[in-house]
Amino acid sequence: MIFTTLLVISFAICLQNTRTLIPADKTFNAACTLNVGDNSDYKTVTDALKQTCSEYIIHMVDSNHTEHLELNINELINITHSENVSTRWTINEVQDEIIVVKQGNVSLVNLEFHYTVIVINQTNQTVVSPRALVSVGDDPLYNPSVTLLHCHFHSVINHTDGASIEVEVHKAGHIKFLHCWFRGQGLLERSNVSYLKVGNASHILVERCIFHNSSIHSPQGAVQLFGEISNCTIHVLENQFEDIFSHNTHEHGILAIVCISKSNVVVWANTFQTLYTFNSIAGALFLVDSSLDSSTNDIVVEKNTFRNNFGVESGGIFLHSHVQNSRILFIDNMFHYNKGMSPHGHHQDVQLGIRNPSGVWKESNIIKEAKKLFKGCETDQFNSSVGIWVNLTAYGDQGVTKELSLKVYKSGGSQFYKYFIGFLIGAILAAAGFIIVFIVMKFMKKVCLYG
């Protein structure tokens, strides 16, 4: 399918300790390698970016760095820690973000971003800053591209109203998260900080990242990816989504992928484990197959593991589709111990909500057509673990309800039973062979004695 290409770093980021924009009218003539640190030539990234270069390679020397950065130059910028240990990056003032990327081709490598609790002296009020650790593309005039490699994003315990997002992408060309870690504050500590929201990007790649250990009280979903640009790609590959509670009231799972314009979606080889959404339709994965321009989407969910997840309708997957002729496939996914609120233990793994499907769907063949969406998927549920709701028209709320059973995989107990039976049969055959050999030897002895 899709494998990691080590996307090397053609990128840009600027940092700033003040609110001044970095000038966009400079003349660049050479690539520069610049060190930033307390005892280096440049104390801030903002100062380093004042040099006239065609490309910036900025090494963060210190293990801790404090700076607010706003990037507004259309150049290649790579910011990385110069050693194997990451740089811990914070701000010491009230800002909307630590880094905002307005334009450019940016790479952030081996950096850690943290929220700061700031006390306002006049009122003794505490404020959590920033609202987002990293923000991309808030200027409609530009279309930046950003790659984040080996970056860590740390949440904060926060009981205030409103919502914060660790990384928010408003608009981008390419946005890539590789080997990143999005951390929460534990399942028992409330936080209004969600992980990631991406929209209006031509290519979204989230690969080998970890989303982990949060109790999120926010109107935002934990991870939201929107296909809003025609022919965009959304690839979610080999990630871990683990130990997350979400209390929002939106119809989202922990990972929500919403196709609004023609989109190519691949969700491959991810682990979804112990994900609980107490007020949402899906526990782990929420998919929306829609279109504003009558185009179709291509959605493939393959080789994922869904284990111990809970949602109102389904612990594993909820698909809401109302686009005729979109290609949707669920291939070789494994479902273990997922739960929903459906009676009799049904619909624990997947719930399908399909409106206005293609003409081949009839009330008489709904189960047959739904089975075509699933290839090689296995579950531990003996009841019908897939619920199906189909409205054969584009209007109204009246639909046909059906159920579908996936193949039940062999549990550890049945495997033990299988091995035991095999051992028993082998022992019987060995004993029979011994008896036959004994009889033959006795017969040969008699032949020798009596000629």
C-alpha positions in Angstrom: 0.0 0.0 0.0 1.6 3.1 1.2 4.9 3.1 2.9 7.0 5.8 4.5 9.2 7.7 2.2 11.6 9.6 4.4 10.5 13.0 3.2 13.5 15.0 3.6 13.4 18.4 4.6 12.5 21.1 2.2 10.8 23.3 4.6 10.3 26.5 6.4 9.6 27.9 9.8 10.2 31.1 11.5 10.2 31.9 15.1 9.6 35.1 16.8 9.7 36.4 20.3 7.8 39.5 19.5 4.7 40.2 17.5 6.6 41.7 14.6 6.2 40.0 11.3 9.3 38.9 9.6 9.8 41.0 6.5 8.7 39.4 3.2 10.6 41.7 0.9 14.2 40.6 1.4 16.5 39.4 -1.4 18.0 35.9 -0.8 21.1 34.6 -2.4 22.5 31.5 -0.6 21.5 28.7 1.8 22.4 29.4 5.4 23.1 27.1 8.4 22.5 29.1 11.6 22.7 28.2 15.3 20.1 29.6 17.7 20.7 29.5 21.5 21.6 31.6 24.6 25.3 31.4 23.8 25.0 31.3 20.0 25.2 34.0 17.4 21.4 34.3 17.4 19.3 34.2 20.5 16.0 33.7 18.6 14.9 32.2 15.4 13.4 35.6 14.5 16.9 37.1 14.6 18.4 34.3 12.5 15.7 34.7 9.8 16.7 38.4 9.4 19.8 37.1 7.4 19.4 37.2 3.7 19.3 33.5 2.5 17.5 31.5 -0.1 17.2 28.5 2.4 17.5 28.4 6.2 18.8 25.4 8.2 18.4 26.4 11.8 19.9 24.3 14.6 18.4 24.8 18.0 21.3 24.4 20.4 19.6 24.6 23.8 17.3 22.0 25.4 14.8 24.8 26.3 13.7 27.6 24.1 11.1 30.4 24.7 9.8 32.3 21.7 6.7 33.2 19.8 7.2 32.9 16.1 5.2 34.2 13.1 6.4 33.1 9.7 5.5 35.3 6.8 8.2 34.6 4.2 7.9 32.2 1.2 11.2 30.3 1.7 12.5 26.9 2.7 13.1 26.7 6.4 14.2 23.7 8.4 14.3 24.1 12.2 15.8 21.1 14.1 17.5 20.4 17.4 21.2 19.8 16.7 21.4 16.8 19.0 19.4 13.6 19.5 17.5 15.2 22.4 14.6 17.4 21.5 14.2 21.1 22.3 11.4 22.0 24.7 9.6 25.0 23.2 7.3 27.3 25.2 6.2 31.0 25.3 6.0 33.3 28.3 3.3 35.6 27.1 -0.4 35.3 26.2 -0.5 34.4 22.5 -2.8 32.4 20.2 0.0 30.0 19.3 3.7 29.3 19.7 4.3 29.1 16.0 2.1 30.3 13.2 3.0 29.5 9.7 1.4 32.0 7.2 3.5 31.0 4.1 6.6 29.1 3.1 7.8 25.5 2.9 8.5 24.5 6.5 10.0 21.6 8.4 10.0 21.2 12.2 12.2 18.3 13.4 12.7 17.0 16.9 10.9 19.7 18.8 8.7 19.5 21.9 5.8 22.0 22.4 4.3 22.8 25.7 1.5 25.0 27.0 2.2 27.6 29.7 0.0 28.6 32.6 0.4 32.3 33.0 -0.8 34.3 36.0 -2.2 37.7 35.3 -0.9 39.9 38.2 -3.8 42.4 38.3 -6.5 39.8 38.8 -4.4 36.8 39.9 -6.2 34.9 37.1 -4.5 32.0 35.4 -4.5 31.8 31.6 -3.4 28.9 29.5 -1.4 30.0 26.6 -1.4 29.5 23.7 -4.7 28.4 22.2 -2.9 26.2 19.7 0.7 25.0 19.9 1.2 25.2 16.1 -1.1 27.0 13.7 -0.8 26.8 9.9 -2.4 28.7 7.0 -4.6 31.3 8.7 -3.9 33.8 5.9 -6.2 33.1 2.9 -3.6 34.6 0.5 -1.1 31.9 1.0 -0.9 28.1 0.9 2.1 26.9 3.1 3.4 23.4 3.2 4.6 21.9 6.5 6.3 18.7 7.6 6.6 17.8 11.3 9.0 15.0 12.1 9.7 13.5 15.5 7.8 16.3 17.2 6.0 16.0 20.6 2.9 18.0 21.5 2.0 18.1 25.2 -1.5 18.8 26.5 -2.4 20.7 29.8 -4.9 20.2 32.5 -7.5 22.9 31.7 -11.0 23.4 33.2 -11.8 26.6 31.4 -14.5 27.1 28.8 -13.6 27.1 25.1 -11.5 24.7 23.1 -7.8 24.4 22.4 -6.1 22.3 19.7 -2.5 21.2 19.8 -2.1 21.6 16.1 -4.6 23.4 13.9 -4.3 23.6 10.1 -6.7 26.1 8.4 -5.2 25.9 4.9 -2.2 24.2 3.4 -0.7 22.6 0.3 1.0 19.5 2.0 0.8 18.8 5.7 2.7 15.8 7.0 3.0 14.4 10.5 5.7 11.7 10.8 6.7 9.9 14.0 5.0 12.6 16.1 3.6 12.1 19.6 0.4 13.8 20.8 0.2 13.5 24.6 -2.6 14.0 27.0 -2.6 14.5 30.8 -4.2 11.2 31.7 -7.6 9.6 31.7 -8.5 11.1 35.1 -7.5 14.7 34.4 -9.9 16.8 32.5 -8.6 18.9 29.6 -10.3 21.0 26.9 -7.3 20.4 24.6 -7.9 18.2 21.5 -5.0 16.9 19.3 -5.3 17.8 15.7 -7.6 19.5 13.2 -6.7 19.8 9.5 -8.8 21.3 6.7 -8.3 22.8 3.2 -5.2 20.8 2.4 -4.3 19.1 -0.9 -2.4 16.3 0.8 -2.7 15.2 4.5 -0.4 12.5 5.8 -0.4 11.2 9.3 2.1 8.3 9.6 3.5 6.4 12.6 2.3 8.9 15.2 0.9 8.2 18.7 -2.2 9.8 20.1 -2.4 8.9 23.7 -3.7 9.3 27.2 -6.3 12.0 27.4 -9.7 12.8 28.8 -11.0 15.5 26.4 -13.9 17.8 27.4 -14.1 19.9 24.2 -16.6 20.6 21.5 -13.9 19.6 19.1 -13.2 16.0 18.1 -9.8 14.5 19.2 -8.5 14.2 15.6 -10.4 15.7 12.7 -9.3 15.6 9.1 -11.4 17.3 6.4 -11.2 16.6 2.7 -12.3 20.0 1.4 -10.2 20.4 -1.7 -11.0 18.5 -4.9 -8.7 15.5 -5.5 -7.1 15.8 -2.0 -5.5 12.8 -0.3 -5.9 11.8 3.3 -3.5 9.0 4.4 -3.5 7.7 8.0 -0.9 5.0 8.2 0.5 2.9 11.0 -0.6 5.1 13.9 -1.6 4.3 17.5 -4.7 5.8 19.0 -4.8 4.6 22.6 -6.3 5.4 26.0 -8.5 8.3 25.1 -11.8 9.4 26.6 -13.9 12.0 24.7 -16.9 13.7 26.2 -17.8 16.0 23.3 -21.4 16.0 22.1 -20.5 16.1 18.3 -21.1 13.0 16.2 -17.4 12.2 16.0 -15.2 9.3 16.9 -11.7 9.8 18.2 -10.6 9.9 14.6 -13.0 11.7 12.3 -12.5 11.9 8.5 -15.0 14.0 6.6 -15.0 14.0 2.8 -16.7 17.2 1.5 -15.1 17.2 -2.0 -13.5 14.5 -4.1 -11.1 12.7 -1.7 -8.8 9.7 -1.7 -8.8 8.3 1.8 -6.5 5.4 3.1 -6.7 4.3 6.7 -4.1 1.5 6.9 -2.5 -0.6 9.7 -3.5 1.6 12.6 -4.3 0.4 16.2 -7.4 1.8 17.8 -7.4 0.7 21.4 -9.4 1.8 24.6 -11.1 4.7 22.9 -14.4 5.8 24.7 -16.7 8.5 23.3 -19.5 8.7 25.8 -21.8 11.1 23.8 -20.7 10.4 20.2 -21.9 7.9 17.5 -18.6 6.1 17.0 -15.9 5.1 19.5 -12.8 4.8 17.2 -13.4 5.9 13.6 -16.1 8.2 12.2 -16.2 8.4 8.4 -18.3 10.8 6.3 -18.7 10.2 2.6 -20.3 13.4 1.2 -19.8 15.8 -1.7 -20.7 19.4 -2.4 -19.9 19.0 -6.2 -21.5 15.6 -7.1 -18.0 14.0 -7.2 -17.3 10.5 -5.7 -14.8 9.6 -3.0 -12.4 6.6 -2.6 -12.2 5.3 1.0 -10.2 2.3 2.0 -9.9 1.1 5.6 -7.5 -1.8 5.7 -5.5 -3.9 8.1 -6.5 -1.9 11.2 -7.0 -3.3 14.7 -10.0 -2.1 16.7 -9.8 -3.3 20.3 -11.8 -2.4 23.4 -13.5 0.7 22.1 -16.9 2.2 23.0 -19.4 4.5 21.2 -23.1 5.1 21.4 -23.8 3.4 18.1 -20.6 1.4 17.5 -17.3 1.0 19.3 -15.4 0.5 16.1 -16.5 2.4 12.9 -19.4 4.5 12.0 -19.8 5.3 8.2 -22.2 8.0 7.1 -22.5 7.9 3.3 -24.7 9.8 0.9 -22.7 9.8 -2.3 -23.7 7.5 -5.1 -20.9 5.3 -6.5 -18.2 6.2 -4.1 -15.7 3.3 -3.6 -15.7 2.2 0.0 -13.9 -0.9 1.3 -13.2 -2.4 4.7 -10.4 -5.0 4.2 -8.7 -7.3 6.7 -9.6 -5.4 9.8 -9.7 -7.1 13.2 -12.3 -6.3 15.8 -11.9 -7.3 19.5 -14.1 -6.5 22.5 -15.8 -3.4 21.0 -19.0 -2.1 22.6 -22.0 0.1 21.7 -25.3 0.8 23.4 -27.3 -1.3 21.0 -29.4 -3.9 22.8 -28.6 -7.6 22.6 -24.9 -6.8 21.9 -25.4 -6.1 18.2 -23.6 -3.6 16.1 -20.6 -3.5 18.3 -18.0 -3.2 15.5 -19.5 -1.2 12.6 -22.6 0.9 12.0 -23.4 1.8 8.4 -25.7 4.7 7.6 -26.2 4.9 3.8 -28.5 7.4 2.1 -29.3 7.4 -1.7 -26.9 4.5 -2.7 -26.4 3.5 -6.3 -29.2 1.9 -8.2 -28.0 -1.7 -7.6 -29.1 -1.4 -4.0 -32.6 -2.7 -3.5 -34.5 -3.4 -0.3 -34.3 -7.1 -1.2 -30.5 -7.2 -1.6 -29.2 -4.8 1.1 -27.3 -7.4 3.0 -25.7 -8.8 -0.2 -24.6 -5.3 -1.3 -23.3 -4.4 2.2 -21.2 -7.6 2.3 -19.3 -6.4 -0.7 -17.9 -3.6 1.5 -16.2 -6.1 3.8 -13.3 -8.4 2.7 -11.4 -10.5 5.2 -12.6 -8.7 8.3 -12.9 -10.8 11.5 -14.5 -10.2 14.9 -14.9 -11.9 18.3 -18.6 -11.1 18.2 -21.0 -14.0 17.6 -24.0 -11.7 17.2 -24.5 -9.5 14.2 -21.7 -7.0 14.8 -22.5 -4.8 11.8 -25.6 -2.6 11.8 -27.0 -1.3 8.5 -29.4 1.6 8.0 -30.2 2.4 4.3 -32.5 5.1 2.9 -32.8 4.2 -0.8 -33.8 7.9 -1.6 -32.0 11.2 -1.0 -34.8 12.5 1.2 -36.5 11.8 4.5 -35.5 9.9 7.5 -37.3 6.6 6.7 -34.9 3.8 6.1 -34.5 0.0 6.2 -32.6 -1.6 9.0 -30.6 -4.8 8.6 -27.8 -6.6 10.3 -24.6 -8.4 9.1 -22.3 -10.8 10.8 -18.5 -10.8 10.1 -16.3 -13.9 10.2 -15.6 -14.9 13.8 -11.9 -15.4 14.3 -10.4 -18.3 16.3 -9.9 -17.3 19.9 -6.9 -18.4 22.0 -9.1 -21.1 23.6 -10.1 -22.7 20.3 -6.5 -22.6 19.2 -5.5 -24.4 22.4 -8.3 -27.0 21.8 -7.0 -27.4 18.2 -3.4 -28.0 19.4 -4.7 -30.4 22.1 -6.7 -32.5 19.6 -3.6 -32.5 17.3 -1.4 -33.7 20.2 -3.9 -36.4 21.1 -4.2 -37.7 17.6 -0.4 -37.7 17.3 -0.1 -39.6 20.5 -2.6 -42.2 19.4 -0.8 -42.7 16.1 2.5 -43.0 17.8 1.1 -45.7 20.2 -0.4 -47.5 17.3 2.9 -47.4 15.4 4.7 -48.8 18.5 2.3 -51.7 18.8 2.7 -52.5 15.1 6.5 -52.5 15.4 6.2 -54.7 18.6 4.0 -57.2 16.8 6.3 -57.3 13.7 9.4 -57.8 15.8 7.7 -60.7 17.8 6.6 -62.3 14.5 10.1 -62.1 13.1 11.5 -63.6 16.3 9.3 -66.6 15.9 10.3 -66.9 12.2 13.9 -67.0 13.3 13.3 -69.6 16.0 11.2 -72.1 14.0 12.6 -71.5 10.5 
